Amino acid sequence: MTSFDKKIEKIVSTGKKLFIPYLTFMDPDMDCFRAILQTLASKGADAIEIGIPFSDPASDGPTIQRASVRALKNGATLTKALSELKRIKSYIDIPIIFMSYYNPIFSMGDDQFLKVSRKNKLDGVVIPDLPIEESAAFIKKARIFDISCISLVAPTTNLVRMRKINRLSSGFIYYVSTAGVTGTRKKLSNNLSVKIKQAKRCLKKPLCVGFGISNPGQVRQIKKSADGVIVGSAIVSIIEKNLQLKNKTVLKIAKFAQEIMSALDE
């Protein structure tokens, strides 16, 4: 088990539901990104997922795609994110996860990425375009560096593949609520809770649901069967709607995070 595995399992063992918000690195700018990060940590986030901007974000919907464009224009890179991580971990005492497509990691080199990640105290990584069938070597290396590799499962994932994901991955299982890309959704599938319960019969690691979770009502629906929620596009959307009023962005995200936490704690 990695250190991150132990932290997550300790929280889940108490019955608490996990809140994992997502931010795109350097969106809308570095100063505002840092302020939002601190706010989410102070509002009770159990971990924070930081998206590394990439030119071809295959699993991201329009909202996060636009955030990636803004961040890339600001000069965001994986190298800068790793450097910033060292600063982040000096004032935020919760786990930090990077969500990165494999191309930037491959370009840096697996060993170099993992070495710098460990040095700067990265807790886990999500690589959506590195399928479990091709990730065994990377996962094995990551464990040596005490970094969790969080894998994705969807409602369409068959049981054989699900068991393989459960065996190889670490940290928690990222359950994609619906087929498609990220983005806020007005309504979640009526049988989502049933699908999650079915998945948990063969997934022994904590299961957190993402993709489309955008309001307290959806959180209440999901928390009955899942161990936590990952909220991304709804937060990034607040940033996008307040690009000219960045002083209000942090306050609005703080209010939104409090609403999500309240729904989880009910």
C-alpha positions as CSV (number, residue, x, y, z in Angstrom):
1,M,0.0,0.0,0.0
2,T,1.1,3.5,-0.7
3,S,0.9,6.3,1.8
4,F,-2.0,7.8,-0.1
5,D,-3.9,4.4,0.0
6,K,-3.5,4.5,3.8
7,K,-4.8,8.0,4.1
8,I,-7.8,7.4,1.9
9,E,-8.7,4.1,3.6
10,K,-8.4,5.7,7.1
11,I,-10.9,8.4,6.1
12,V,-13.3,6.0,4.5
13,S,-13.2,3.6,7.5
14,T,-14.7,6.4,9.7
15,G,-17.8,6.5,7.4
16,K,-16.9,10.0,6.0
17,K,-17.5,10.6,2.4
18,L,-14.7,11.9,0.3
19,F,-14.7,15.3,-1.4
20,I,-12.2,15.6,-4.2
21,P,-12.4,18.9,-6.2
22,Y,-10.6,19.4,-9.5
23,L,-8.7,22.4,-10.8
24,T,-6.8,23.0,-14.0
25,F,-3.2,24.1,-13.2
26,M,-2.7,27.9,-13.7
27,D,-6.4,28.6,-14.5
28,P,-7.3,31.4,-14.6
29,D,-3.8,32.5,-13.6
30,M,-1.2,31.4,-11.0
31,D,-2.2,33.8,-8.2
32,C,-5.9,32.9,-8.5
33,F,-5.2,29.2,-8.8
34,R,-3.2,29.3,-5.6
35,A,-6.0,31.2,-3.8
36,I,-8.6,28.7,-4.9
37,L,-6.5,25.8,-4.0
38,Q,-6.1,27.1,-0.4
39,T,-9.8,27.8,-0.2
40,L,-10.8,24.3,-1.2
41,A,-8.3,22.8,1.3
42,S,-9.7,25.1,4.1
43,K,-13.3,24.1,3.2
44,G,-12.6,20.4,3.9
45,A,-11.5,18.8,0.7
46,D,-10.0,15.4,1.4
47,A,-7.7,15.6,-1.6
48,I,-7.4,17.9,-4.6
49,E,-7.0,16.8,-8.2
50,I,-4.9,19.2,-10.4
51,G,-5.3,18.8,-14.2
52,I,-2.2,19.3,-16.2
53,P,-3.1,21.2,-19.4
54,F,-2.7,19.3,-22.6
55,S,-3.4,20.3,-26.3
56,D,-5.5,17.1,-26.9
57,P,-7.6,16.5,-23.8
58,A,-9.5,13.5,-25.1
59,S,-11.6,12.8,-21.9
60,D,-12.3,16.5,-21.1
61,G,-15.5,18.3,-22.1
62,P,-15.7,21.9,-23.4
63,T,-15.5,23.6,-20.0
64,I,-12.2,21.9,-19.0
65,Q,-10.9,22.1,-22.6
66,R,-11.3,25.9,-22.5
67,A,-9.6,26.0,-19.1
68,S,-6.7,24.1,-20.6
69,V,-6.4,26.6,-23.4
70,R,-6.3,29.5,-20.8
71,A,-3.7,27.7,-18.8
72,L,-1.5,26.9,-21.8
73,K,-1.7,30.6,-22.8
74,N,-0.4,31.3,-19.3
75,G,2.6,29.1,-19.9
76,A,1.4,26.0,-18.0
77,T,3.6,22.9,-18.4
78,L,4.0,19.6,-16.5
79,T,7.5,20.8,-15.4
80,K,6.0,24.0,-13.9
81,A,3.3,22.0,-12.2
82,L,5.8,19.8,-10.5
83,S,7.8,22.8,-9.4
84,E,4.6,24.5,-8.1
85,L,3.7,21.2,-6.3
86,K,6.7,21.7,-3.9
87,R,5.3,25.1,-2.9
88,I,1.7,23.7,-2.6
89,K,2.8,21.0,-0.2
90,S,4.5,23.5,2.0
91,Y,1.2,25.1,3.0
92,I,-1.5,22.5,2.1
93,D,-1.6,19.3,4.3
94,I,-3.9,17.2,2.2
95,P,-3.1,14.8,-0.7
96,I,-2.5,16.2,-4.2
97,I,-3.3,14.2,-7.3
98,F,-2.2,15.1,-10.8
99,M,-4.5,14.3,-13.7
100,S,-2.3,14.1,-16.8
101,Y,-2.5,12.6,-20.2
102,Y,0.4,10.2,-20.9
103,N,2.1,12.2,-23.6
104,P,3.7,14.9,-21.3
105,I,4.8,12.1,-18.9
106,F,6.2,10.0,-21.7
107,S,8.1,13.1,-23.1
108,M,9.6,13.7,-19.6
109,G,10.3,10.1,-19.1
110,D,8.5,7.8,-16.6
111,D,11.5,7.6,-14.3
112,Q,12.2,11.3,-14.2
113,F,8.5,12.1,-13.7
114,L,8.2,9.7,-10.8
115,K,11.5,10.8,-9.3
116,V,10.5,14.5,-9.3
117,S,6.9,13.8,-8.3
118,R,8.1,11.9,-5.2
119,K,10.7,14.6,-4.4
120,N,8.0,17.2,-4.5
121,K,5.5,15.0,-2.6
122,L,2.9,14.1,-5.2
123,D,0.4,11.6,-3.8
124,G,-1.2,10.1,-6.8
125,V,-1.8,10.4,-10.5
126,V,-4.7,9.8,-12.9
127,I,-3.7,9.1,-16.5
128,P,-7.0,8.7,-18.5
129,D,-5.4,7.6,-21.8
130,L,-3.1,5.0,-20.3
131,P,-5.3,1.8,-20.2
132,I,-4.8,-0.8,-17.6
133,E,-3.6,-3.3,-20.2
134,E,-0.6,-1.0,-20.9
135,S,0.0,0.5,-17.5
136,A,1.4,-2.4,-15.4
137,A,5.0,-1.3,-15.8
138,F,4.3,2.3,-14.9
139,I,2.2,1.3,-11.9
140,K,4.9,-1.0,-10.6
141,K,7.5,1.9,-10.9
142,A,5.1,4.3,-9.2
143,R,4.7,2.1,-6.2
144,I,8.4,2.1,-5.7
145,F,8.2,5.9,-5.5
146,D,5.1,5.7,-3.1
147,I,2.8,7.2,-5.7
148,S,-0.7,5.9,-6.3
149,C,-2.0,5.2,-9.8
150,I,-5.7,5.8,-9.8
151,S,-7.6,4.0,-12.6
152,L,-11.0,4.8,-14.2
153,V,-14.0,2.5,-14.3
154,A,-17.2,3.2,-16.3
155,P,-20.7,1.7,-16.2
156,T,-19.7,-0.2,-19.4
157,T,-16.6,-1.8,-17.9
158,N,-17.0,-5.6,-17.8
159,L,-16.3,-7.6,-14.6
160,V,-13.1,-9.3,-15.8
161,R,-11.5,-5.9,-16.6
162,M,-12.9,-4.4,-13.4
163,R,-11.2,-7.1,-11.4
164,K,-7.9,-6.4,-13.2
165,I,-8.2,-2.7,-12.5
166,N,-8.9,-3.4,-8.8
167,R,-5.8,-5.6,-8.6
168,L,-3.4,-3.2,-10.3
169,S,-4.6,0.3,-9.3
170,S,-4.1,2.1,-6.0
171,G,-5.5,5.0,-4.0
172,F,-9.1,4.7,-5.0
173,I,-11.2,3.8,-8.1
174,Y,-12.4,6.7,-10.2
175,Y,-15.9,5.8,-11.3
176,V,-17.0,7.6,-14.5
177,S,-20.7,8.3,-14.0
178,T,-21.5,8.2,-17.7
179,A,-20.0,7.4,-21.0
180,G,-18.5,10.4,-22.7
181,V,-16.4,13.4,-21.5
182,T,-16.4,15.6,-18.4
183,G,-19.0,18.3,-18.0
184,T,-21.8,19.4,-15.7
185,R,-25.1,17.5,-16.2
186,K,-28.5,18.5,-15.1
187,K,-29.5,14.9,-14.4
188,L,-27.6,11.7,-13.6
189,S,-28.6,8.2,-14.8
190,N,-31.5,6.8,-12.8
191,N,-29.7,3.5,-12.4
192,L,-26.3,5.0,-11.5
193,S,-26.6,3.9,-7.9
194,V,-27.4,0.3,-8.9
195,K,-24.4,0.3,-11.3
196,I,-22.1,1.6,-8.5
197,K,-23.3,-1.1,-6.1
198,Q,-22.7,-3.7,-8.7
199,A,-19.2,-2.4,-9.3
200,K,-18.4,-2.3,-5.6
201,R,-19.0,-6.1,-5.3
202,C,-15.7,-6.7,-7.1
203,L,-13.9,-3.4,-6.4
204,K,-12.4,-3.6,-2.9
205,K,-10.8,-0.2,-3.0
206,P,-12.7,3.0,-2.2
207,L,-14.8,4.2,-5.1
208,C,-15.3,7.9,-6.0
209,V,-17.7,9.1,-8.7
210,G,-16.8,11.9,-11.1
211,F,-17.9,13.2,-14.5
212,G,-21.0,15.4,-14.3
213,I,-21.3,15.9,-10.5
214,S,-22.3,19.5,-10.3
215,N,-24.8,20.2,-7.4
216,P,-25.7,19.1,-3.9
217,G,-28.7,17.1,-5.1
218,Q,-26.5,14.9,-7.2
219,V,-24.1,14.5,-4.3
220,R,-26.9,13.2,-2.1
221,Q,-27.9,10.8,-4.8
222,I,-24.4,9.3,-5.2
223,K,-23.2,9.3,-1.6
224,K,-25.6,6.5,-0.7
225,S,-23.6,4.0,-2.8
226,A,-20.2,5.6,-3.3
227,D,-17.3,6.5,-1.0
228,G,-17.0,10.0,-2.4
229,V,-17.3,12.5,-5.2
230,I,-15.0,14.2,-7.6
231,V,-16.2,17.6,-8.7
232,G,-14.5,19.4,-11.6
233,S,-16.4,21.1,-14.4
234,A,-18.8,22.8,-12.0
235,I,-15.8,24.5,-10.2
236,V,-14.0,25.3,-13.5
237,S,-17.3,26.8,-14.8
238,I,-17.4,29.2,-11.8
239,I,-13.8,30.3,-12.8
240,E,-14.8,30.8,-16.4
241,K,-17.9,32.9,-15.6
242,N,-15.8,35.3,-13.4
243,L,-12.7,35.8,-15.5
244,Q,-13.2,39.6,-15.2
245,L,-14.1,39.4,-11.5
246,K,-11.4,37.2,-10.1
247,N,-11.8,38.6,-6.6
248,K,-15.3,37.1,-6.6
249,T,-14.2,33.7,-7.9
250,V,-12.7,32.5,-4.7
251,L,-15.7,33.5,-2.7
252,K,-18.1,31.8,-5.0
253,I,-16.0,28.6,-5.1
254,A,-15.8,28.7,-1.3
255,K,-19.7,28.9,-1.1
256,F,-20.1,26.1,-3.6
257,A,-17.6,23.8,-1.8
258,Q,-19.4,24.4,1.5
259,E,-22.7,23.3,-0.2
260,I,-21.1,20.1,-1.5
261,M,-19.5,19.4,1.9
262,S,-22.9,19.9,3.7
263,A,-24.6,17.5,1.3
264,L,-21.9,14.9,1.9
265,D,-22.1,15.3,5.7
266,E,-25.9,15.1,6.0
